[in-house]
């Protein structure tokens, strides 16, 4: 360990007491055995028994999620606004679909696979590096979301951040209480070795942000100009390739903003943010997820989103955001641009750099294509996110179905037949098991 300590950049050094505590948390490594075992999970769909902060999309849940992400669109935040729109009700920010969870019953994972994958990637750091959403309808007040998921791919890669990494893509299918597919969310997760990312020191030269009054004049002027398009229809015929979207800004990132995101409903599964006795039970359940802080108190590894000292231990000079936040910000930008009557069909985001505490993100976008498909009038958008250092930290794309002057309001996209069959089978099994459980 002494050799490794000398290789650590000054940017990542912490108090000696903390260094001792962090040593145990930094010992875990990516193993060839784990990578091979993880491939056993590909194509195995399992119903999610998790219950998120919100198990039902109440008007309050819909409002709180949007506001937690900094979005004040009345479609999401004002339950009295929705009835005057084509939807006839309040609707949710599309990304909330992945974070409303009612436990779904289903057949267990085959025992041989469960045993073979127990303790997979134990103690290895994981972060979200991007994702894709396909939506087929809106989440509305009173809806519950049941979900099932499975791994789609596992790939080992070389990483600039931590030398070696594993890229895992999972698919989460979200069904409402009527058995209808609301959306499909694919998440790209990166597994890395904490000690490697620290010793490699890729981000050792990053300096904390510092703002002048002039800097804030720029930020505030963008905020002042932002607004949702609302009831003013954006017709497909009026859109041209090359049209620019209204610029947007997010941040500067603070711990308060992270708290707002959690208060809005994010980040309670699968690891869990719990207190007191529940925290004790959670620590017993997943001990490697807990690392002592400078007071000798056990706390969650997830705190690297607000604890600078723990962030240093895994090779970052400062705490940083959740990748999901930037996905939500891109959705916010698209939603503001397209207006009430459009339907956002898909969104893809790629997280390229960290968004550190104090960083501001400046969003720009433009129209890159327009087309007709199955009676829908579609527009493809491209967006970029650049921080105050002029470094691109994320980019994304989206497809939106717009109203047409000739054809009228856009219909909802059809769910692929094979996905409908799969979801119907999973939901039917949930109902069977629910009935059996009630009869006991």
Secondary structure, DSSP 4 states (H G I P E B T S, - for coil): -HHHHHTS-GGG---HHHHHHHHHHT-----HHHHHHHGGGBT--EE-----SBSS--HHHHHHHHHHTT---HHHH-TTTGGGSTTSS-B--GGGGGGB------PPPPHHHHHHTTTTTTT-EEEEEEEEEEESS--BTT---EEEEEEEEEEEEEETTTEEEEEEEEEEEEE-TTS-EEEEEEEEEEEE-HHHHHHH-TTTTPPPP---HHHHHHHHHHHHH----TTS--BGGG--TTPBPPPEEEE---HHHHHHHHHTT-S-SSS----HHHHHHHHHHSGGGEEE-TTS-EEEGGGGGT-HHHHHHTT-SS-B--HHHHHHHHHHHHHHHH-TT-EEEEEEEEE-S--BTT-EEEEEEEEEEEEEETTEEEEEEEEEEEETTS-EEEEEEEEEE-BBTTTBSPPPPPPPHHHHHHHHHHHHHHHHHHHHHHH-
